[in-house]
Amino acid sequence: MYYIHPLTHLLTHSLIAESSKNGYGYAQSHAYSIPFYCIFVSFWTQFMLEYWKRKEKTKSMEWGTTDFEEEEMERPEFKGELVPSIVDGKLRKHFTGSQRYSLLFISNIVIGLYSLSHLLRY
C-alpha cells in the first residue's frame, strides 16, 4: 500500500497494533497523540508546498519555460470559428460545444469497444 509520507504508515500501524493489544479503542488509548500528529501534518504540508514551489521554479529555469505563457501561440492546425473573447474582446478561434461533444462521443465509443474486446477475451 502506498502512503504519502512514510511516517504516516509508521504512526498509524503502531497505533493500531497497540490498541488491538490492550483492548482499548484508538480514541481512548491514544487520544493524546492526535493533536501532535495534526500539528506535524500541518507543518509538513506547508513545508512540502514551499519545497514544491521552489522545485517548480528551478525546473522551469532549467527547461527554459519561465515565460512560456507569454510566448504561447495557437497551433496553426487548430480549426474553429472566430468569436470575440469574453476577456478582452479580441477575435479568437473557438471550438464549439457540439463539435467537442461529437468527438468525445466517438472517442468514448472507441474506448468502450476496446475495453469490451479485452473483457470478452478473458
N, C-alpha and C positions, 0 to 999 in steps of 0.2 A: 504494500500500500504506500502511496506517495503522500508525504506531508510537506507543507510549505516550509517548515523550519524543523530541523532535527530535534531541537529542544521540546517542541510541541509533542512529538512522539514519546520522548522520554518522560515528560511530565505526566501526560495522560496515562501512559502504560503503568508507571509506578503508582499513580493514584488509584487506578482501577484494581491493580493487583493487591495493594494494601487494603483497600476497602473490602475486597472479597475475602481476605484472610480473617479479619477481625469481625466480620458480620455486620458492620455498620455501613450505612449508605454513604455515598460520596459526599453528599451535602452535610452530613453530621460529622464525619471524621476529619474532613479536610476543608471545612468552610473558611478557616483562617488563611489558607493559601490562595484563595480565589482573588482577593484584591491585589496581591503581589503579582500574580500571573497576569491580571488585567493591566497593571502598570507596565510590566515587562513588555507585553504585546503592543501597547500603545507607543512606547518608546521605540521598540523595534520597527514598527510601522513607519514612524516618522523618519528614523534614520535610513530605512530602506528606500523611502520615497526620495529623500535628498541624494542618496547614493545613485539612484536610478537617473535622476535629473542630470547629475554630473556625468554619468556614463553616457547618457544620450547626447549631451553636448560634445563630449570627447569624440564619440563615434561620428557625429555629423561633421566635425572638423577633419577627422581622418579621411572620411569618404568624400569630402568636398561638397556637402549638401547643406551648408549653413544658410544660404539664401535660396534654397530650392523653390520655395513658394513664390518668390518674386520672379523667377525665371520660367516657371512652368507655363507651357503652351498647350493648346488643344492639339490633339492628334489630327493630322491632315486627312486621315481616312474617316474621321467621325462625320456621320451624316445626321442631320437634324434640321428642324425648322428654325428660322431666325425669329426670335421673340425678344422683346425688351426685358432686360434683367430687372427683378424687383428690388435689387440692391442699389444699383447706380443708374439704371435706365438705358445702358448701352445694349446694343443688339448682340445677342449671344445665341449659339446653336443650342437647341433644346430637343431632347429625345422624348417624345410624347408617351404618356402613360399606357396608351393602347399598344404601341409598339413594344414597350418594355414588357407588358404582361403577356403579349403573344409569344415573345421569345422565352420568357420564364416558363410558360405553359409547355412549349416544345421541349425545353431542356428538362423539365420535370418528367415528361413522358419518357424521354430517353433514359434518364436516370432510373425511373421506375422499372422500365423494361429490362435494363441491365441488372438491376437488383433482383428482379423476378427470375431472370435466367440463372443467376447464381443460386437462388433459393431452390429452384426446381432441379438443379444439377445434383444436389446432395440429398 
